[in-house]
Amino acid sequence: KNEVEQSPQNLTAQEGEFITINCSYSVGISALHWLQQHPGGGIVSLFMLSSGKKKHGRLIATINIQEKHSSLHITASHPRDSAVYICKWGSQGNLIFGKGTKLSVKP
Amino acid sequence: DVKVTQSSRYLVKRTGEKVFLECVQDMDHENMFWYRQDPGLGLRLIYFSYDVKMKEKGDIPEGYSVSREKKERFSLILESASTNQTSMYLCASSPSGTKSGELFFGEGSRLTVL
């Protein structure tokens, strides 16, 4: 069965800490997405990765296709980073979502 | 920017009521999706549509139906709401022909069934 495993499920951090969220998948893929969902509910796309690393501000996403693993890092975390982070892979008609990591950053 | 608009952010309904959740997208996308999101279960696909008047069942279609009479609008219908349908409902759209799997989501509709 095609699956995505995300860890941790919940994460609490102090402001300024370095955050890592992990995503492992069971079959070969061409691209993986990281999504962010704020408490209001809407989901936005952060990254689409097919290899290597991407950086946007304090967010860094890496992927190792051979090891079927991706990580999302947040440097110098801030309370406004508090959200649910979701990894997703697949193509149209067959999208697999991780269950999400709920991040709370305390001031 | 792509905009996906869901008609209601919060709804409270009673068991047995008929519920309509509306979703409109303004970027002429062919593909539209309805998901529900529950704690510990993540996003689960209810129904999707690749074209007007076309619909396909997702992973959990039971208790739901959909309607796509116009390209920009995809409606989710709960014929007789039940308490186990209390959830966050998310609509999404994407253009056809893309293999990247990128979706554009609405803000979500949080439904409570009493």
Backbone of each chain as ProteinMPNN parsed JSONL, in Angstrom:
{"seq_chain_A": "KNEVEQSPQNLTAQEGEFITINCSYSVGISALHWLQQHPGGGIVSLFMLSSGKKKHGRLIATINIQEKHSSLHITASHPRDSAVYICKWGSQGNLIFGKGTKLSVKP", "coords_chain_A": {"N_chain_A": [[0.842, -1.183, 0.0], [0.548, 2.199, -0.827], [2.007, 4.622, 1.144], [2.409, 7.409, 3.399], [4.45, 8.418, 5.941], [4.555, 10.509, 8.661], [6.492, 12.356, 11.015], [7.332, 14.217, 13.978], [4.005, 13.608, 15.384], [2.961, 15.612, 16.95], [4.442, 18.657, 18.013], [6.134, 20.716, 20.195], [7.773, 23.745, 20.638], [10.249, 26.108, 21.746], [10.43, 29.579, 21.094], [12.768, 30.466, 18.643], [14.073, 28.049, 18.464], [15.452, 25.344, 16.486], [13.688, 23.537, 14.121], [12.647, 20.311, 13.072], [10.839, 18.375, 10.84], [9.732, 15.246, 9.745], [9.279, 13.087, 6.883], [8.405, 10.094, 5.469], [8.154, 7.819, 2.763], [6.655, 5.123, 0.899], [6.957, 4.165, -1.695], [8.611, 4.669, -4.869], [8.85, 8.029, -5.971], [8.141, 10.971, -7.934], [7.952, 13.586, -7.148], [7.571, 15.524, -4.183], [5.432, 17.224, -1.899], [5.38, 19.889, 0.456], [3.098, 21.172, 2.744], [1.361, 23.843, 4.418], [-0.804, 24.472, 7.08], [-2.642, 26.832, 8.613], [-4.162, 27.771, 11.784], [-6.662, 28.83, 11.031], [-7.53, 27.259, 8.927], [-7.113, 27.204, 6.086], [-5.031, 25.837, 3.49], [-1.747, 26.082, 2.347], [0.718, 25.819, -0.214], [4.053, 25.04, 0.407], [6.532, 23.976, -0.546], [7.6, 22.221, -3.486], [9.296, 19.347, -4.178], [11.714, 17.569, -5.992], [14.258, 16.711, -5.901], [17.275, 17.03, -3.943], [17.544, 20.122, -2.288], [15.512, 22.821, -1.101], [15.047, 26.272, -0.351], [13.316, 28.735, 1.48], [13.205, 31.68, 2.815], [13.141, 31.234, 6.247], [12.615, 28.601, 6.069], [13.511, 25.325, 5.123], [13.622, 22.696, 2.869], [14.336, 19.309, 2.313], [15.124, 16.45, 0.301], [15.592, 12.962, -0.105], [15.716, 10.874, -2.543], [16.51, 8.216, -2.932], [16.516, 7.153, -0.36], [13.899, 7.533, 0.229], [12.827, 9.683, 1.743], [12.006, 12.77, 3.28], [12.64, 15.991, 4.684], [11.487, 18.77, 6.575], [12.714, 21.786, 7.612], [12.796, 24.34, 10.059], [14.318, 27.267, 10.746], [15.339, 29.32, 13.512], [12.772, 29.471, 14.9], [9.441, 30.834, 15.208], [6.564, 32.136, 16.939], [4.571, 32.594, 14.981], [4.994, 30.584, 13.214], [3.541, 28.508, 14.077], [1.488, 25.908, 13.229], [-0.12, 23.382, 11.211], [1.795, 21.047, 9.539], [2.06, 19.401, 6.502], [2.982, 16.642, 4.546], [2.922, 15.587, 1.15], [2.462, 13.424, -1.612], [2.369, 12.306, -5.03], [0.4, 12.07, -8.059], [-2.041, 13.604, -10.228], [-5.201, 12.424, -9.324], [-4.274, 10.459, -7.687], [-3.302, 11.106, -4.922], [-1.356, 11.149, -2.032], [-1.502, 11.802, 1.336], [0.354, 12.779, 4.219], [-0.371, 12.436, 7.751], [0.011, 14.75, 9.065], [1.824, 17.209, 11.003], [1.512, 18.796, 13.983], [2.591, 21.829, 14.92], [3.601, 23.81, 17.597], [4.81, 26.844, 18.569], [6.211, 28.371, 21.237], [6.307, 31.583, 22.82]], "CA_chain_A": [[0.0, 0.0, 0.0], [1.303, 3.447, -0.849], [1.78, 5.352, 2.378], [3.31, 8.464, 3.832], [4.583, 8.466, 7.394], [5.094, 11.775, 9.134], [6.817, 12.413, 12.431], [6.391, 13.726, 14.976], [2.615, 14.005, 15.17], [2.848, 16.894, 17.633], [5.758, 19.197, 18.347], [6.119, 22.006, 20.877], [9.117, 24.304, 20.666], [10.415, 27.472, 22.226], [10.827, 30.531, 20.052], [14.191, 30.474, 18.334], [14.596, 26.694, 18.277], [15.518, 24.743, 15.157], [12.622, 22.538, 14.039], [12.715, 19.344, 11.972], [9.684, 17.498, 10.64], [10.155, 14.206, 8.814], [8.272, 12.442, 6.052], [8.919, 8.921, 4.758], [7.139, 7.252, 1.876], [6.924, 3.698, 0.71], [7.247, 3.817, -3.083], [9.334, 5.71, -5.576], [8.016, 9.15, -6.398], [8.839, 11.968, -8.742], [7.966, 14.874, -6.446], [6.88, 15.559, -2.891], [5.033, 18.574, -1.522], [5.144, 20.272, 1.846], [1.983, 22.106, 2.86], [1.199, 24.46, 5.73], [-2.198, 24.794, 7.387], [-2.755, 27.655, 9.806], [-5.367, 27.45, 12.567], [-7.881, 29.215, 10.319], [-7.97, 26.139, 8.109], [-6.637, 27.164, 4.714], [-3.767, 25.139, 3.256], [-0.927, 26.673, 1.292], [1.848, 25.014, -0.623], [5.346, 25.615, 0.758], [7.568, 23.496, -1.448], [7.527, 20.994, -4.26], [10.677, 18.877, -4.272], [11.987, 16.318, -6.683], [15.612, 16.296, -5.533], [18.103, 18.015, -3.277], [17.123, 21.012, -1.225], [14.972, 24.125, -1.449], [15.025, 27.181, 0.796], [12.486, 29.929, 1.336], [13.263, 32.361, 4.102], [13.653, 30.389, 7.331], [12.194, 27.228, 5.804], [14.357, 24.544, 4.233], [13.1, 21.354, 2.626], [15.291, 18.419, 1.662], [14.563, 15.16, -0.079], [16.524, 11.929, -0.534], [14.856, 9.975, -3.316], [16.943, 6.824, -2.72], [16.09, 6.722, 0.97], [12.459, 7.771, 0.319], [12.688, 10.483, 2.954], [12.095, 14.216, 3.14], [12.561, 16.741, 5.931], [11.214, 20.205, 6.553], [13.391, 22.427, 8.72], [12.507, 25.752, 10.314], [15.369, 27.874, 11.557], [14.906, 30.46, 14.331], [11.309, 29.374, 14.882], [8.685, 31.976, 15.73], [5.166, 31.724, 17.178], [3.741, 32.615, 13.778], [5.202, 29.321, 12.491], [2.62, 27.515, 14.623], [0.596, 25.465, 12.158], [0.014, 21.963, 10.88], [2.613, 20.85, 8.339], [1.622, 18.161, 5.862], [3.68, 16.26, 3.317], [2.018, 14.984, 0.173], [3.083, 13.064, -2.882], [1.467, 11.684, -5.976], [0.004, 12.83, -9.222], [-3.489, 13.795, -10.292], [-6.012, 11.23, -9.176], [-3.706, 9.549, -6.694], [-2.506, 11.903, -4.009], [-1.223, 10.536, -0.714], [-1.163, 12.81, 2.329], [0.704, 12.417, 5.579], [-1.401, 12.819, 8.717], [0.283, 16.097, 9.525], [2.55, 17.485, 12.241], [1.026, 20.031, 14.586], [3.697, 22.548, 15.55], [3.29, 24.978, 18.442], [6.015, 27.55, 18.972], [5.881, 29.223, 22.385], [7.192, 32.761, 22.916]], "C_chain_A": [[0.88, 1.236, 0.0], [0.994, 4.25, 0.387], [2.807, 6.456, 2.543], [3.292, 8.484, 5.345], [5.245, 9.764, 7.785], [5.408, 11.68, 10.608], [7.521, 13.723, 12.764], [4.967, 14.155, 14.65], [2.352, 15.376, 15.783], [4.233, 17.349, 18.047], [5.562, 20.559, 19.005], [7.545, 22.495, 21.004], [9.093, 25.693, 21.271], [10.857, 28.359, 21.062], [12.339, 30.524, 19.878], [14.775, 29.094, 18.076], [14.588, 26.288, 16.804], [14.541, 23.562, 15.135], [12.891, 21.6, 12.863], [11.459, 18.481, 11.979], [10.048, 16.52, 9.526], [8.99, 13.56, 8.085], [8.941, 11.292, 5.307], [7.806, 8.321, 3.924], [7.608, 5.887, 1.408], [7.261, 3.317, -0.727], [7.997, 4.964, -3.746], [8.405, 6.795, -6.063], [8.83, 10.09, -7.266], [8.909, 13.305, -8.023], [7.171, 14.753, -5.16], [6.595, 17.012, -2.542], [5.017, 18.711, -0.01], [4.097, 21.373, 1.866], [1.934, 22.653, 4.281], [-0.27, 24.831, 5.913], [-2.242, 25.566, 8.699], [-4.063, 27.356, 10.517], [-6.673, 27.849, 11.895], [-8.39, 28.167, 9.364], [-7.383, 26.069, 6.723], [-5.264, 26.531, 4.594], [-3.032, 25.835, 2.121], [0.254, 25.767, 1.011], [3.142, 25.736, -0.268], [6.408, 25.256, -0.277], [7.054, 22.334, -2.284], [8.963, 20.573, -4.55], [10.753, 17.624, -5.111], [13.403, 15.822, -6.399], [16.252, 17.399, -4.717], [17.417, 18.814, -2.202], [16.521, 22.278, -1.82], [14.863, 24.962, -0.195], [14.134, 28.363, 0.485], [12.434, 30.609, 2.687], [13.876, 31.454, 5.159], [13.276, 28.916, 7.141], [13.12, 26.566, 4.792], [13.735, 23.165, 4.093], [14.156, 20.553, 1.886], [14.59, 17.122, 1.306], [15.692, 14.236, -0.508], [15.683, 10.858, -1.22], [15.216, 8.508, -3.039], [16.457, 6.288, -1.381], [14.603, 6.939, 1.201], [12.142, 8.576, 1.592], [12.843, 11.963, 2.623], [11.992, 14.851, 4.517], [12.232, 18.193, 5.642], [11.854, 20.797, 7.799], [12.919, 23.877, 8.826], [13.607, 26.282, 11.215], [14.796, 29.075, 12.318], [13.385, 30.534, 14.405], [10.658, 30.536, 15.633], [7.252, 31.515, 15.98], [4.293, 31.748, 15.938], [3.97, 31.39, 12.878], [4.26, 28.225, 12.99], [1.559, 27.185, 13.581], [0.68, 23.949, 12.09], [0.769, 21.877, 9.56], [2.333, 19.457, 7.794], [2.508, 17.876, 4.662], [2.715, 15.476, 2.428], [2.814, 14.569, -1.047], [2.034, 12.443, -3.778], [1.201, 12.576, -7.155], [-1.513, 12.885, -9.263], [-4.209, 12.461, -10.187], [-5.469, 10.258, -8.149], [-2.754, 10.314, -5.8], [-2.526, 11.261, -2.629], [-0.752, 11.612, 0.256], [-0.648, 12.154, 3.599], [-0.379, 12.923, 6.523], [-1.15, 14.188, 9.331], [1.062, 16.138, 10.826], [2.061, 18.818, 12.774], [2.152, 20.678, 15.373], [3.162, 23.724, 16.351], [4.595, 25.595, 18.885], [5.632, 28.561, 20.046], [6.831, 30.412, 22.447], [8.082, 32.685, 24.151]], "O_chain_A": [[1.854, 1.308, 0.75], [-0.172, 4.536, 0.66], [3.882, 6.455, 1.944], [2.227, 8.559, 5.958], [6.337, 10.092, 7.321], [4.7, 11.018, 11.367], [8.229, 14.278, 11.924], [4.745, 14.966, 13.75], [1.623, 16.194, 15.221], [5.092, 16.536, 18.39], [4.91, 21.442, 18.448], [8.429, 21.749, 21.427], [8.06, 26.361, 21.305], [11.573, 27.917, 20.164], [13.09, 30.57, 20.853], [15.868, 28.983, 17.521], [13.824, 26.816, 15.997], [14.567, 22.702, 16.016], [13.311, 22.039, 11.792], [11.076, 17.93, 13.011], [10.599, 16.911, 8.497], [7.872, 13.493, 8.595], [9.927, 11.494, 4.599], [6.645, 8.317, 4.336], [8.785, 5.542, 1.504], [7.805, 2.237, -0.955], [8.011, 6.087, -3.242], [7.296, 6.514, -6.518], [10.057, 10.007, -7.319], [9.833, 14.082, -8.261], [6.221, 13.976, -5.068], [7.385, 17.909, -2.836], [4.684, 17.77, 0.711], [4.179, 22.357, 1.131], [2.401, 22.015, 5.224], [-0.895, 25.42, 5.031], [-1.923, 25.03, 9.76], [-4.97, 26.762, 9.935], [-7.707, 27.244, 12.179], [-9.571, 28.175, 9.016], [-7.167, 24.97, 6.212], [-4.429, 26.669, 5.487], [-3.61, 26.138, 1.077], [0.726, 25.043, 1.888], [3.312, 26.909, -0.601], [7.093, 26.128, -0.811], [6.194, 21.567, -1.852], [9.748, 21.345, -5.099], [9.938, 16.715, -4.953], [13.713, 14.653, -6.628], [15.838, 18.557, -4.782], [16.783, 18.255, -1.307], [16.939, 22.752, -2.877], [14.617, 24.441, 0.893], [14.175, 28.925, -0.609], [11.717, 30.178, 3.59], [14.992, 30.962, 4.993], [13.599, 28.082, 7.987], [13.468, 27.142, 3.762], [13.364, 22.54, 5.087], [14.79, 21.048, 0.954], [13.596, 16.743, 1.925], [16.63, 14.657, -1.185], [15.028, 10.046, -0.566], [14.33, 7.66, -2.926], [16.042, 5.134, -1.27], [14.086, 6.571, 2.256], [11.297, 8.186, 2.398], [13.679, 12.358, 1.811], [11.336, 14.314, 5.41], [12.632, 18.762, 4.627], [11.571, 20.361, 8.914], [12.677, 24.545, 7.821], [13.797, 25.79, 12.327], [13.89, 29.755, 11.836], [12.784, 31.537, 14.019], [11.234, 31.126, 16.547], [6.772, 30.602, 15.308], [3.341, 30.971, 15.857], [3.242, 31.179, 11.908], [4.186, 27.146, 12.401], [0.83, 28.061, 13.114], [1.449, 23.319, 12.816], [0.424, 22.549, 8.588], [2.365, 18.468, 8.526], [2.76, 18.766, 3.85], [1.812, 14.794, 2.913], [3.731, 15.273, -1.469], [0.941, 12.098, -3.33], [1.709, 13.694, -7.242], [-2.188, 12.282, -8.429], [-3.869, 11.497, -10.872], [-6.163, 9.311, -7.78], [-1.536, 10.179, -5.916], [-3.581, 10.879, -2.123], [0.271, 12.258, 0.029], [-1.143, 11.105, 4.011], [-1.209, 13.746, 6.137], [-2.005, 14.724, 10.037], [0.976, 15.225, 11.647], [2.179, 19.846, 12.107], [2.611, 20.133, 16.376], [2.375, 24.529, 15.853], [5.409, 24.925, 19.52], [4.844, 29.477, 19.811], [8.021, 30.275, 22.162], [8.886, 33.586, 24.39]]}, "seq_chain_B": "DVKVTQSSRYLVKRTGEKVFLECVQDMDHENMFWYRQDPGLGLRLIYFSYDVKMKEKGDIPEGYSVSREKKERFSLILESASTNQTSMYLCASSPSGTKSGELFFGEGSRLTVL", "coords_chain_B": {"N_chain_B": [[-3.605, 35.39, -8.743], [-4.598, 32.101, -7.827], [-7.853, 31.501, -6.701], [-9.753, 29.818, -4.426], [-12.879, 29.461, -3.239], [-14.826, 28.78, -0.479], [-18.151, 28.431, 0.545], [-19.118, 28.627, 3.178], [-17.629, 29.189, 6.285], [-18.096, 28.214, 8.816], [-20.467, 25.919, 9.993], [-23.412, 24.83, 11.618], [-25.401, 22.107, 12.023], [-28.334, 20.011, 12.264], [-28.851, 16.556, 13.057], [-29.894, 14.576, 10.358], [-30.561, 16.67, 8.704], [-30.331, 18.157, 5.428], [-27.363, 19.051, 3.861], [-25.514, 21.503, 2.179], [-22.421, 22.127, 0.774], [-20.579, 24.563, -0.736], [-18.284, 25.241, -3.38], [-16.165, 27.332, -5.152], [-14.028, 28.088, -7.843], [-11.724, 30.303, -9.442], [-9.975, 30.068, -11.562], [-10.326, 28.61, -13.838], [-9.864, 25.87, -13.626], [-9.749, 22.402, -14.402], [-9.911, 20.234, -12.668], [-11.418, 19.314, -9.616], [-11.788, 18.874, -6.09], [-13.034, 17.297, -3.13], [-12.258, 17.094, 0.234], [-12.188, 15.618, 3.513], [-11.079, 16.438, 6.78], [-9.746, 15.107, 9.643], [-8.727, 14.91, 13.081], [-5.747, 13.114, 13.606], [-6.24, 11.501, 11.433], [-5.756, 12.819, 9.115], [-5.971, 14.192, 5.773], [-8.633, 13.104, 3.808], [-9.901, 11.822, 0.813], [-13.017, 12.559, -0.565], [-14.753, 12.908, -2.857], [-14.029, 13.513, -6.332], [-13.651, 15.495, -9.31], [-13.169, 15.605, -12.755], [-14.187, 17.029, -14.794], [-16.906, 18.981, -16.094], [-20.041, 17.873, -14.955], [-19.03, 15.431, -14.404], [-17.985, 12.937, -12.122], [-16.106, 11.293, -9.604], [-15.712, 8.687, -7.256], [-13.972, 9.038, -4.196], [-11.905, 8.024, -1.497], [-13.633, 7.82, 0.685], [-16.599, 7.931, 0.102], [-19.102, 7.38, 1.134], [-22.268, 8.391, 2.263], [-22.177, 10.857, 1.182], [-22.709, 13.063, -1.63], [-22.061, 14.63, -4.817], [-22.038, 17.532, -6.951], [-21.488, 18.867, -10.122], [-22.227, 21.147, -12.057], [-21.35, 23.366, -13.371], [-18.179, 24.488, -14.585], [-16.656, 25.966, -12.772], [-17.688, 25.453, -10.278], [-18.16, 23.287, -7.558], [-20.012, 21.181, -5.716], [-20.629, 19.824, -2.522], [-22.696, 17.442, -1.037], [-24.562, 16.525, 1.727], [-26.835, 14.254, 2.232], [-28.372, 13.417, 4.408], [-27.503, 14.521, 7.234], [-25.177, 13.269, 9.644], [-23.89, 12.699, 12.974], [-21.308, 11.696, 12.839], [-20.289, 12.934, 10.675], [-19.365, 15.327, 11.383], [-16.813, 17.539, 10.916], [-13.849, 18.988, 9.371], [-14.122, 20.357, 6.215], [-12.556, 20.43, 3.131], [-12.08, 22.033, 0.087], [-10.528, 21.703, -3.106], [-8.63, 22.609, -6.028], [-7.217, 22.004, -9.295], [-5.229, 22.435, -12.271], [-5.72, 20.612, -15.339], [-3.599, 18.116, -16.839], [-1.261, 18.563, -15.481], [1.38, 16.937, -13.839], [2.398, 17.235, -11.424], [0.931, 17.198, -9.119], [0.109, 19.417, -7.669], [-2.077, 21.241, -5.626], [-4.706, 23.625, -5.121], [-6.082, 25.058, -2.385], [-9.203, 25.764, -0.703], [-10.416, 27.787, 2.084], [-11.59, 26.147, 3.882], [-14.363, 24.482, 5.469], [-15.912, 24.282, 8.452], [-17.842, 21.904, 9.801], [-20.358, 21.178, 12.08], [-22.337, 18.67, 13.355], [-25.184, 18.228, 15.142]], "CA_chain_B": [[-3.514, 34.234, -7.859], [-5.744, 31.205, -7.797], [-8.675, 31.641, -5.52], [-10.779, 28.805, -4.21], [-13.741, 30.023, -2.212], [-15.849, 27.913, 0.087], [-19.249, 29.345, 0.863], [-19.329, 28.815, 4.61], [-16.484, 28.796, 7.106], [-18.595, 27.452, 9.964], [-21.886, 25.56, 9.932], [-23.947, 23.929, 12.638], [-26.621, 21.491, 11.501], [-28.916, 18.951, 13.096], [-28.907, 15.219, 12.467], [-30.983, 14.385, 9.412], [-30.689, 17.792, 7.776], [-29.581, 18.131, 4.174], [-26.339, 20.088, 3.945], [-24.809, 21.819, 0.939], [-21.173, 22.878, 0.878], [-20.29, 25.066, -2.076], [-16.891, 25.601, -3.659], [-16.007, 28.01, -6.447], [-12.65, 28.478, -8.17], [-11.76, 31.338, -10.472], [-8.835, 29.943, -12.473], [-10.653, 27.748, -14.976], [-9.277, 24.554, -13.423], [-10.6, 21.281, -14.748], [-10.013, 19.263, -11.572], [-11.84, 19.803, -8.311], [-11.739, 17.809, -5.093], [-13.531, 17.508, -1.776], [-11.603, 16.297, 1.278], [-12.472, 15.913, 4.909], [-9.875, 16.371, 7.6], [-10.053, 14.776, 11.025], [-7.508, 14.731, 13.877], [-5.163, 11.783, 13.588], [-6.533, 10.795, 10.183], [-5.285, 13.607, 7.988], [-6.903, 14.521, 4.698], [-9.159, 11.945, 3.094], [-10.625, 12.252, -0.383], [-14.413, 12.136, -0.597], [-15.099, 12.846, -4.276], [-13.35, 14.453, -7.191], [-14.272, 15.699, -10.617], [-12.218, 16.031, -13.775], [-14.843, 17.803, -15.843], [-18.295, 19.307, -15.794], [-20.98, 16.751, -14.877], [-18.283, 14.196, -14.177], [-17.592, 12.762, -10.726], [-15.5, 10.009, -9.259], [-15.636, 8.462, -5.814], [-12.666, 8.985, -3.565], [-11.703, 6.946, -0.532], [-14.716, 7.741, 1.68], [-17.756, 8.619, -0.478], [-20.384, 6.982, 1.737], [-22.983, 9.449, 2.968], [-21.976, 12.115, 0.451], [-22.831, 13.131, -3.08], [-21.501, 15.871, -5.335], [-22.64, 18.065, -8.169], [-20.652, 19.816, -10.863], [-23.006, 21.616, -13.207], [-20.514, 24.355, -14.055], [-16.764, 24.176, -14.418], [-16.053, 26.651, -11.647], [-18.396, 25.183, -9.034], [-18.217, 21.869, -7.166], [-20.795, 21.172, -4.481], [-20.68, 18.595, -1.72], [-24.028, 17.339, -0.456], [-24.824, 15.511, 2.741], [-28.283, 14.071, 2.077], [-28.968, 13.33, 5.739], [-26.298, 14.672, 8.051], [-25.051, 12.48, 10.863], [-22.874, 13.267, 13.871], [-19.954, 11.291, 12.431], [-19.853, 13.792, 9.579], [-18.751, 16.525, 11.959], [-15.45, 17.518, 10.414], [-13.419, 20.103, 8.519], [-14.219, 19.982, 4.805], [-11.673, 21.261, 2.311], [-12.209, 21.941, -1.364], [-9.289, 22.036, -3.797], [-8.696, 22.529, -7.486], [-5.938, 21.993, -9.998], [-5.402, 22.364, -13.721], [-5.479, 19.296, -15.921], [-2.343, 17.994, -17.565], [-0.09, 18.666, -14.627], [1.705, 15.695, -13.149], [3.077, 17.565, -10.187], [0.076, 16.978, -7.959], [-0.135, 20.623, -6.883], [-3.481, 21.576, -5.394], [-5.013, 24.93, -4.546], [-7.124, 24.77, -1.408], [-10.034, 26.78, -0.079], [-10.141, 28.045, 3.492], [-12.175, 25.103, 4.707], [-15.688, 24.661, 6.094], [-15.992, 23.43, 9.642], [-19.238, 21.49, 9.988], [-20.739, 20.48, 13.311], [-23.673, 18.074, 13.272], [-25.641, 17.959, 16.52]], "C_chain_B": [[-4.785, 33.406, -7.956], [-6.534, 31.451, -6.537], [-9.721, 30.548, -5.518], [-11.594, 29.269, -3.021], [-14.777, 29.007, -1.781], [-16.896, 28.787, 0.738], [-19.389, 29.612, 2.351], [-18.1, 28.368, 5.376], [-16.922, 27.91, 8.269], [-20.087, 27.176, 9.767], [-22.223, 24.659, 11.116], [-25.285, 23.421, 12.124], [-27.103, 20.41, 12.462], [-28.912, 17.636, 12.325], [-30.123, 15.107, 11.557], [-31.17, 15.516, 8.436], [-29.898, 17.534, 6.507], [-28.627, 19.317, 4.192], [-25.677, 20.258, 2.586], [-23.544, 22.602, 1.28], [-20.754, 23.258, -0.538], [-18.82, 25.462, -2.199], [-16.809, 26.197, -5.059], [-14.541, 28.357, -6.644], [-12.667, 29.374, -9.406], [-10.63, 31.229, -11.485], [-9.068, 28.931, -13.584], [-10.002, 26.361, -14.854], [-10.262, 23.457, -13.782], [-10.895, 20.385, -13.534], [-10.455, 19.931, -10.284], [-12.038, 18.622, -7.371], [-12.465, 18.254, -3.825], [-12.831, 16.53, -0.837], [-12.286, 16.584, 2.609], [-11.21, 15.672, 5.714], [-10.272, 16.163, 9.043], [-8.75, 14.549, 11.791], [-7.032, 13.287, 13.855], [-5.386, 11.006, 12.307], [-6.041, 11.559, 8.959], [-6.385, 13.898, 6.987], [-7.343, 13.253, 3.979], [-10.078, 12.427, 1.976], [-12.034, 11.677, -0.395], [-14.847, 11.887, -2.034], [-14.183, 13.785, -5.04], [-14.016, 14.485, -8.557], [-13.218, 16.213, -11.582], [-12.87, 16.886, -14.865], [-16.271, 18.085, -15.395], [-19.149, 18.041, -15.911], [-20.281, 15.411, -14.673], [-17.888, 14.116, -12.71], [-17.028, 11.373, -10.538], [-15.463, 9.879, -7.749], [-14.181, 8.465, -5.357], [-12.607, 7.821, -2.592], [-12.874, 6.768, 0.419], [-15.981, 8.425, 1.163], [-19.081, 8.37, 0.244], [-20.991, 8.139, 2.531], [-22.887, 10.807, 2.297], [-22.364, 11.956, -1.016], [-22.27, 14.482, -3.514], [-22.249, 16.278, -6.592], [-21.659, 19.021, -8.815], [-21.365, 20.167, -12.17], [-22.249, 22.658, -14.02], [-19.06, 24.102, -13.701], [-16.195, 24.777, -13.137], [-16.627, 26.237, -10.296], [-18.514, 23.68, -8.778], [-18.873, 21.822, -5.8], [-20.746, 19.812, -3.823], [-22.013, 18.578, -0.988], [-24.06, 16.205, 0.557], [-26.341, 15.354, 2.763], [-28.994, 14.045, 3.424], [-27.815, 13.336, 6.742], [-26.351, 13.803, 9.3], [-23.898, 13.038, 11.688], [-21.465, 12.873, 13.453], [-19.475, 12.032, 11.185], [-19.393, 15.16, 10.075], [-17.268, 16.508, 11.612], [-15.123, 18.861, 9.772], [-13.45, 19.605, 7.08], [-13.411, 20.972, 3.976], [-11.897, 20.971, 0.837], [-10.864, 22.32, -1.981], [-9.498, 21.946, -5.3], [-7.29, 22.463, -8.051], [-6.193, 21.962, -11.495], [-5.165, 20.951, -14.213], [-4.106, 19.298, -16.574], [-1.114, 18.127, -16.705], [0.156, 17.341, -13.915], [2.299, 15.957, -11.776], [2.238, 17.305, -8.958], [-0.2, 18.218, -7.141], [-1.617, 20.937, -6.831], [-3.582, 22.979, -4.825], [-6.242, 24.752, -3.662], [-7.947, 26.005, -1.062], [-9.709, 26.884, 1.401], [-10.737, 26.989, 4.421], [-13.542, 25.486, 5.26], [-15.779, 23.707, 7.271], [-17.461, 23.163, 9.944], [-19.387, 20.755, 11.319], [-22.16, 19.971, 13.147], [-24.09, 17.651, 14.682], [-26.691, 16.858, 16.546]], "O_chain_B": [[-5.885, 33.928, -8.141], [-5.976, 31.592, -5.449], [-10.472, 30.376, -6.478], [-11.063, 29.449, -1.924], [-15.506, 28.447, -2.6], [-16.571, 29.769, 1.405], [-19.745, 30.723, 2.744], [-17.584, 27.276, 5.137], [-16.216, 26.98, 8.658], [-20.862, 28.069, 9.423], [-21.412, 23.839, 11.546], [-26.188, 24.203, 11.828], [-26.373, 19.964, 13.346], [-28.965, 17.619, 11.096], [-31.232, 15.488, 11.929], [-31.866, 15.355, 7.433], [-28.919, 16.787, 6.51], [-29.022, 20.443, 4.496], [-25.324, 19.28, 1.926], [-23.594, 23.61, 1.984], [-20.595, 22.406, -1.412], [-18.206, 25.95, -1.251], [-17.324, 25.63, -6.022], [-13.886, 28.858, -5.73], [-13.508, 29.224, -10.293], [-10.348, 32.192, -12.198], [-8.118, 28.449, -14.2], [-9.634, 25.754, -15.86], [-11.457, 23.563, -13.504], [-11.996, 19.851, -13.399], [-9.935, 20.981, -9.905], [-12.404, 17.524, -7.791], [-12.5, 19.44, -3.497], [-12.81, 15.321, -1.067], [-12.88, 17.643, 2.807], [-10.386, 14.821, 5.377], [-11.042, 16.943, 9.604], [-7.777, 14.053, 11.224], [-7.812, 12.358, 14.06], [-4.781, 9.951, 12.113], [-5.927, 10.984, 7.877], [-7.572, 13.855, 7.31], [-6.514, 12.43, 3.591], [-10.911, 13.313, 2.167], [-12.226, 10.469, -0.255], [-15.26, 10.781, -2.382], [-13.63, 14.73, -4.477], [-14.826, 13.625, -8.903], [-12.47, 17.139, -11.269], [-12.186, 17.402, -15.749], [-16.767, 17.494, -14.436], [-18.994, 17.251, -16.842], [-20.918, 14.362, -14.768], [-17.497, 15.122, -12.118], [-17.413, 10.417, -11.212], [-15.21, 10.855, -7.043], [-13.29, 7.964, -6.043], [-13.189, 6.764, -2.835], [-13.09, 5.663, 0.918], [-16.402, 9.424, 1.746], [-20.066, 9.065, -0.003], [-20.327, 8.772, 3.352], [-23.447, 11.79, 2.781], [-22.348, 10.854, -1.564], [-22.034, 15.365, -2.689], [-22.977, 15.495, -7.201], [-21.072, 19.875, -8.15], [-21.134, 19.567, -13.219], [-22.484, 22.81, -15.219], [-18.755, 23.564, -12.637], [-15.346, 24.165, -12.489], [-16.095, 26.638, -9.26], [-18.91, 22.91, -9.654], [-18.341, 22.368, -4.834], [-20.814, 18.78, -4.489], [-22.415, 19.577, -0.391], [-23.641, 15.082, 0.277], [-27.05, 16.23, 3.259], [-30.09, 14.588, 3.564], [-27.235, 12.296, 7.054], [-27.398, 13.624, 9.921], [-23.04, 13.756, 11.174], [-20.52, 13.629, 13.683], [-18.374, 11.78, 10.698], [-19.072, 16.042, 9.278], [-16.551, 15.575, 11.971], [-15.975, 19.741, 9.644], [-12.878, 18.562, 6.762], [-13.565, 22.187, 4.103], [-11.902, 19.819, 0.403], [-10.144, 23.16, -1.441], [-10.425, 21.29, -5.777], [-6.311, 22.812, -7.391], [-7.251, 21.514, -11.939], [-4.471, 20.175, -13.556], [-3.526, 20.354, -16.828], [-0.012, 17.827, -17.165], [-0.786, 16.705, -13.442], [2.659, 15.027, -11.054], [2.776, 17.202, -7.856], [-0.698, 18.107, -6.021], [-2.317, 20.905, -7.843], [-2.677, 23.462, -4.144], [-7.306, 24.347, -4.131], [-7.461, 27.135, -1.12], [-8.846, 26.171, 1.914], [-10.419, 26.951, 5.61], [-13.834, 26.66, 5.486], [-15.73, 22.488, 7.109], [-18.218, 24.068, 10.293], [-18.632, 19.834, 11.628], [-23.074, 20.735, 12.84], [-23.435, 16.829, 15.322], [-27.186, 16.502, 17.615]]}, "name": "protein", "num_of_chains": 2, "seq": "KNEVEQSPQNLTAQEGEFITINCSYSVGISALHWLQQHPGGGIVSLFMLSSGKKKHGRLIATINIQEKHSSLHITASHPRDSAVYICKWGSQGNLIFGKGTKLSVKPDVKVTQSSRYLVKRTGEKVFLECVQDMDHENMFWYRQDPGLGLRLIYFSYDVKMKEKGDIPEGYSVSREKKERFSLILESASTNQTSMYLCASSPSGTKSGELFFGEGSRLTVL"}
